[in-house]
Structure formats: C-alpha cells, structure tokens
Amino acid sequence: MDLYLRFFFDFMNPFFKGLGTIFKSIFDGIANMFNFPKYIEIIKNYSTEFKGGQWILVGAIVLALLAIVGLIIFLIFLLFKKIFKIRKTMVEQESLLEEVGKLNYTVAKLQQEKERLFAMKVSQLGLKPGEDPVLNQKLEGTSEVATEETNEEEDGKPEVVETNDSRFFKLTELDKELADYQQPETDNTITLEGICEMFRNFAASKMRLYYRIEIIRLYVSSFASTRLIILQGISGTGKTSLAYAWGKFLMNDAVIASVQPSWRDRTELFGYFNEFTKKFNETEVLAKMYEATYKDQVYITILDEMNIARVEYYFAEMLSILEMPSRDEWVITLVPNVWPTDPKKLFDGKLKLPDNMWYIGTINNDDSTFMVTDKVYDRAMPIDLNEKGAPFDAPDTPNLSLSSKYFESLFRKAWDEHQVSQENMDKIEEMDNYVIEHFRMAFGNRIVKQLKEFVPVYIACGGSEIDGIDYVISHKILRKFEQLNLAFIRDEIDGFIEFLNKKFGKENMNECKEYLLRLKKMM
C-alpha cells in the first residue's frame, strides 16, 4: 500500500504542480499590474533626468494607466452585476411559473367542486327542466337548467333522457337550416392539372398569394394519400394562407382552429358535455364537421400552429380513427346516452366523421413549439414552405364549384392510369434493403401505400413519376435519419448518394441528395 501511495503522489505531482503554476502566474500577473509602489519607484528613478516638457508626457502616461485600470475594474463590476441580475431574474421566473401552476391547479379543483355542489343542490330540490326559473337562475346564472330523467330500457337500448330542449344547439340549428338543402351544380369536367393551374392563378389574381406550381401539385396530390397535411417551414411563407385560399377557391371557407398551449385532449376540438347545465359546449370545428355531413363539398379544418401543443395529445383519437380501412368506422363518441331532441345525424350519441373533410396543420419549427413525433409524421404528408413565392402576372380566375365525390374520383382515375412502374417499385425495394443494411432502418407498409397513392396523382397534376417518388422518400423516409446518431451514419451518406445515382440516374432524386448533403453538413 505504501508503494502505491508513493507512486500516486509521484505520478500526480507534475499535474498539480503545473496547475499551481498556472494559478500562481495569474495572481503574479495581477499583482504586477496593480503594483503601484513599483510605478512610484520607477518615476523617482527617472525624476532627476526629466525636464519640464517631459513631465507632461509622464503625467499623460500615468493618467492613461489609471484610466485602463479603472476601465478593467468597471468591466469586472458590470460582469458580476449582469451575472447576479440574470440569476435573480431566472429565480423569479421559476418562482412565478411554479406559483401560476399551483393557482391553475387550485382553480380547476375549485371549479370541479363548484359544479359538484350545484349538481347536488339541484338533485336534492328535485327540480325538473323549467320548474322554478327563479331558483334556477340563482343557481346557474341563467334561466335554463336542464336536468335529466333517465329511463333505463329493459331491452338493452341506450338510455333515453326526456327533455324539451336540445343539448346540441348549433347542430340542431344546422338541422333546421339544411333540412331542404339542395346540392349546387359542380364542374365535373376539370382535370387535376387544371385544378392546380386554376387554383394557383386564383390565389395570385384574387388574393395576391404567389406559390410555385410545384408546391400546388404537392398540395393537391397530398389530398389523395392522407387526411392530414402538414405545412411546415419558417414564419411568413404563406402556410396558413395556402389552406385558407383553398377554401376561398372552392367557395367553402375553411374553419380555423388556433391551437393553444393548454390543449391536452380531444375536447379542445369537439367540445364537451357540461354535467351541470346539461348542455354540450360545441366548437366551430364540430359544427363544421356536422355541416359537412349534409353537403358534397371539400371541407378544410386548419390546425393553426398545431405543434404549439403536443399533437399526439389532442389529435390522438383522430389519428387512430382516420387510419381505419373502412370509412364506416370513422366514428367519434360525443355523449354516452340518447335524447329524443339530439341532432338528426347523431346515432347512439356518436357522429360519423365526414368523408369530405381534410385536416391541414401548420408548423413553425422554433424553440416555442414541440417536436412533432413519428406517429404524426407517418400518418401525414408534410410539405415544406421555406421561401416566399415570387409574384407573377396571373389571369383573373374565378372560384371553382367542386364536388368532393368528383374530386376523389379524379384520384381513383389517376391511380388506374398512372400506377408507379414496376421498374421503380423494384428500385425502391432495393433501396429499402440498402437502408436496412447500412442505416438499420426499414420502410413501413404505410409509407409504401402513401407513395402508391401520392405519386399517380402527382403525375396527373402535371409532375413526373420520379419527382413524386423523390419527394415522398426524402420527406417520409430520409427525414427519420435525423433521429439516428449522425456521427455513426456520416461515412454512409456518400455511399448512399452513389447508390441513388446508380439506380435512379445522376439527374434524378435531387431532393434526396440535397437532404443528405445538408444532413452531412450538420455533423
């Protein structure tokens, strides 16, 4: 043991000796800088030789030195002041955030307790709807308190609540408004390429919004492969405007749901049933969904800044439902029971999601937002908007009356006429094997299905097959590389680019190659 200790001290001695030398040198340097007796001694040594004019220069040098020393001291003071100020601000912010969180939790608990007490009062008094308006007004602040009488059916049917009032005010009003609705005449001759050209010109001539034709083709083609389209990129490039202009173009305004950081579940989209008032708090999104069940138009719901809250929280149920292979399974449960006055198109408290509605989310990738997970990206079609379109002269273009059924029939026609060639499908399979071998990552069946639906429609919109394949692979597959260890895959990127050149040609798959080169620069 003594031998090891001697070795340890001898071995570590140079390190600690060098460390001590560094600190000693620093302190010696500071001591020399502020060694004022030495300065005075030097002046005394030269004082007998200086003449009148030279003393002025000596004074100037002394003042300059004092100014430098003062400046150093002042900068050190400012530095420490800044550090303490930042620390104090951070502590105060953390305290405030903690206090706000506690207050929000307390308010939520008090609200729940309030509703529970009110419900107990109503139950104890044995009130029925409209029995005592004065007392009802005192309890709730309104003259309408609907309490349910439950009749449990012996035949196993859903329980029925007798009331003279509908709990879905907006939906019931839509039933009345659209009772005699007649579908308008629509254009059933236009092609997908014509829709792209017409929409681009409409946005430019009517709304002063300018987009490249490639963006419009990607946008329209995305409707064929998924119900969720993500427009992502830097702020100010026209993401929300693109979806909004699409609604104007089709003479059916999009409903805009401005996502809030507090969104946690599906009630933010659809609303919720208030157990005390016995009313369903309907959202505009729910009302638009219900309206879409009456009309054969293309409907758009815009989830503006969708990643300011976690998408997989408030949109999770929708992601799962829209994955169902049969549209008959696209059903959401709004309430657990049935009232006779419920809206006509609700069955057993459920609403069938409309076939003619698509959901378009906008994303700003910055520090104030959450990362969108693979679960969301895999089920969506992302479109990058990172630059503003250049203005161009467009002919004055009117709106388009387009039937949703006809719109989808154009997709089916494209799938029949422009199927992805077997040659390219074989190359994609080879690329899949290459990615598995070199990057330990495989394509999913969902992505292959989306590719087969997206590319034919992209061709029908005026694009080429290889460009459509390039886009899907770069945005649906290569995007996943960012989750890998970039240092690990660095040496594999050049080989993958050579593979793409060999299989698809040097002039093709440019988006994939550009993405891979950008990824390499990030390492």
Secondary structure as UniProt FT lines:
FT   HELIX           2..33
FT   HELIX           36..47
FT   TURN            48..49
FT   HELIX           52..125
FT   TURN            129..130
FT   HELIX           133..140
FT   STRAND          150..151
FT   TURN            154..155
FT   STRAND          160..161
FT   HELIX           169..177
FT   TURN            178..180
FT   HELIX           192..207
FT   HELIX           213..225
FT   STRAND          228..232
FT   TURN            235..236
FT   HELIX           239..249
FT   TURN            250..251
FT   STRAND          255..258
FT   TURN            261..262
FT   HELIX           267..270
FT   STRAND          271..274
FT   TURN            275..278
FT   STRAND          279..282
FT   HELIX           284..292
FT   TURN            293..294
FT   STRAND          299..304
FT   HELIX           306..308
FT   HELIX           311..314
FT   HELIX           316..321
FT   TURN            322..323
FT   HELIX           327..329
FT   STRAND          331..333
FT   TURN            340..341
FT   TURN            344..345
FT   STRAND          346..347
FT   TURN            348..349
FT   STRAND          350..352
FT   TURN            355..356
FT   STRAND          357..363
FT   TURN            367..368
FT   HELIX           374..379
FT   STRAND          380..384
FT   HELIX           404..417
FT   HELIX           422..439
FT   HELIX           445..460
FT   TURN            461..462
FT   HELIX           465..476
FT   HELIX           478..483
FT   HELIX           486..504
FT   TURN            506..507
FT   HELIX           510..521
//
